[in-house]
Amino acid sequence: MNRATMEIILGIAVIVIFVIGTLFLIPSGGEGEEGWGGADGGAADLIDSTGYVPWFNPIWEPPSGEIESLFFCVQTAIGAVIVGYFFGYWRGAKGRKDEE
């Protein structure tokens, strides 16, 4: 087998192992609970238990979680475009320098 075939087989094996690990090895939380709640919920509970009072209130809160997710996705897309632009610019400048 050539190198490309071995790389494809290795990539498929890594994906299969990742899927098996994700589906079967991560414990579930139980009835109606998530297996991984994340650190945000735990941190919020810890902060609330100290009696912390925020200094400022938000100017505007999104009407629903879906709108908040939409804003997060738009922000992520804008960041990806900016990073992609600079990587492309850097790659193009590197190519122009090699031609000289």
C-alpha positions as a Markdown table, in Angstrom:
| # | Residue | x | y | z |
|---|---|---|---|---|
| 1 | Met | 0.0 | 0.0 | 0.0 |
| 2 | Asn | 1.2 | 3.5 | -0.7 |
| 3 | Arg | 1.4 | 6.3 | 1.8 |
| 4 | Ala | -1.9 | 8.0 | 0.8 |
| 5 | Thr | -3.9 | 4.8 | 1.3 |
| 6 | Met | -2.3 | 4.4 | 4.8 |
| 7 | Glu | -3.1 | 8.0 | 5.7 |
| 8 | Ile | -6.7 | 7.5 | 4.7 |
| 9 | Ile | -7.0 | 4.3 | 6.7 |
| 10 | Leu | -5.4 | 6.0 | 9.7 |
| 11 | Gly | -7.8 | 8.9 | 9.4 |
| 12 | Ile | -10.8 | 6.7 | 9.3 |
| 13 | Ala | -9.6 | 4.7 | 12.3 |
| 14 | Val | -9.1 | 7.9 | 14.3 |
| 15 | Ile | -12.7 | 9.0 | 13.4 |
| 16 | Val | -14.1 | 5.7 | 14.4 |
| 17 | Ile | -12.3 | 5.6 | 17.7 |
| 18 | Phe | -13.4 | 9.2 | 18.4 |
| 19 | Val | -17.1 | 8.3 | 17.7 |
| 20 | Ile | -17.0 | 5.2 | 19.8 |
| 21 | Gly | -15.4 | 7.1 | 22.6 |
| 22 | Thr | -18.0 | 9.9 | 22.4 |
| 23 | Leu | -21.0 | 7.6 | 22.2 |
| 24 | Phe | -20.1 | 4.9 | 24.7 |
| 25 | Leu | -17.4 | 6.0 | 27.0 |
| 26 | Ile | -18.7 | 9.4 | 28.2 |
| 27 | Pro | -21.1 | 8.9 | 31.1 |
| 28 | Ser | -24.6 | 10.2 | 30.7 |
| 29 | Gly | -26.1 | 12.3 | 33.5 |
| 30 | Gly | -29.2 | 10.2 | 34.0 |
| 31 | Glu | -32.9 | 10.8 | 33.3 |
| 32 | Gly | -33.3 | 14.2 | 31.6 |
| 33 | Glu | -29.7 | 15.3 | 32.4 |
| 34 | Glu | -26.8 | 16.0 | 30.2 |
| 35 | Gly | -23.6 | 14.0 | 30.5 |
| 36 | Trp | -21.5 | 17.2 | 30.3 |
| 37 | Gly | -23.1 | 20.4 | 31.6 |
| 38 | Gly | -20.1 | 22.6 | 31.0 |
| 39 | Ala | -18.4 | 25.0 | 33.3 |
| 40 | Asp | -20.7 | 27.9 | 32.8 |
| 41 | Gly | -23.5 | 26.5 | 34.9 |
| 42 | Gly | -21.2 | 25.4 | 37.7 |
| 43 | Ala | -19.4 | 28.8 | 37.7 |
| 44 | Ala | -22.7 | 30.7 | 37.8 |
| 45 | Asp | -23.9 | 28.6 | 40.8 |
| 46 | Leu | -20.6 | 29.2 | 42.6 |
| 47 | Ile | -20.7 | 32.9 | 42.0 |
| 48 | Asp | -24.4 | 33.1 | 43.1 |
| 49 | Ser | -23.5 | 31.2 | 46.3 |
| 50 | Thr | -21.0 | 34.0 | 47.3 |
| 51 | Gly | -23.7 | 36.7 | 47.3 |
| 52 | Tyr | -22.1 | 38.6 | 44.4 |
| 53 | Val | -24.1 | 41.6 | 43.1 |
| 54 | Pro | -23.3 | 42.7 | 39.6 |
| 55 | Trp | -22.1 | 46.3 | 39.2 |
| 56 | Phe | -23.8 | 46.9 | 35.9 |
| 57 | Asn | -26.9 | 45.6 | 34.1 |
| 58 | Pro | -26.9 | 44.8 | 30.4 |
| 59 | Ile | -28.1 | 47.5 | 28.1 |
| 60 | Trp | -30.1 | 45.0 | 26.0 |
| 61 | Glu | -30.8 | 41.3 | 26.4 |
| 62 | Pro | -31.7 | 39.1 | 23.4 |
| 63 | Pro | -35.4 | 38.0 | 23.5 |
| 64 | Ser | -34.5 | 34.3 | 23.4 |
| 65 | Gly | -31.7 | 31.9 | 23.5 |
| 66 | Glu | -32.0 | 31.3 | 19.7 |
| 67 | Ile | -31.3 | 35.0 | 19.0 |
| 68 | Glu | -28.3 | 34.9 | 21.4 |
| 69 | Ser | -27.0 | 31.8 | 19.5 |
| 70 | Leu | -27.5 | 33.6 | 16.2 |
| 71 | Phe | -25.4 | 36.5 | 17.4 |
| 72 | Phe | -22.7 | 34.2 | 18.6 |
| 73 | Cys | -22.7 | 32.4 | 15.2 |
| 74 | Val | -22.5 | 35.7 | 13.3 |
| 75 | Gln | -19.6 | 36.8 | 15.5 |
| 76 | Thr | -17.8 | 33.5 | 14.9 |
| 77 | Ala | -18.3 | 33.8 | 11.1 |
| 78 | Ile | -16.9 | 37.4 | 11.1 |
| 79 | Gly | -13.9 | 36.2 | 13.0 |
| 80 | Ala | -13.4 | 33.3 | 10.7 |
| 81 | Val | -13.5 | 35.6 | 7.6 |
| 82 | Ile | -11.0 | 38.0 | 9.2 |
| 83 | Val | -8.6 | 35.1 | 10.1 |
| 84 | Gly | -9.0 | 33.5 | 6.7 |
| 85 | Tyr | -8.3 | 36.8 | 5.0 |
| 86 | Phe | -5.1 | 37.3 | 6.8 |
| 87 | Phe | -4.0 | 33.7 | 6.2 |
| 88 | Gly | -4.8 | 34.1 | 2.5 |
| 89 | Tyr | -2.9 | 37.4 | 2.4 |
| 90 | Trp | 0.1 | 35.9 | 4.1 |
| 91 | Arg | 0.0 | 32.9 | 1.8 |
| 92 | Gly | -0.3 | 35.1 | -1.3 |
| 93 | Ala | 2.5 | 37.4 | -0.2 |
| 94 | Lys | 4.7 | 34.3 | 0.5 |
| 95 | Gly | 3.9 | 33.1 | -3.0 |
| 96 | Arg | 4.8 | 36.4 | -4.6 |
| 97 | Lys | 8.1 | 36.5 | -2.8 |
| 98 | Asp | 9.0 | 33.0 | -4.1 |
| 99 | Glu | 8.3 | 34.1 | -7.7 |
| 100 | Glu | 10.8 | 36.9 | -7.5 |
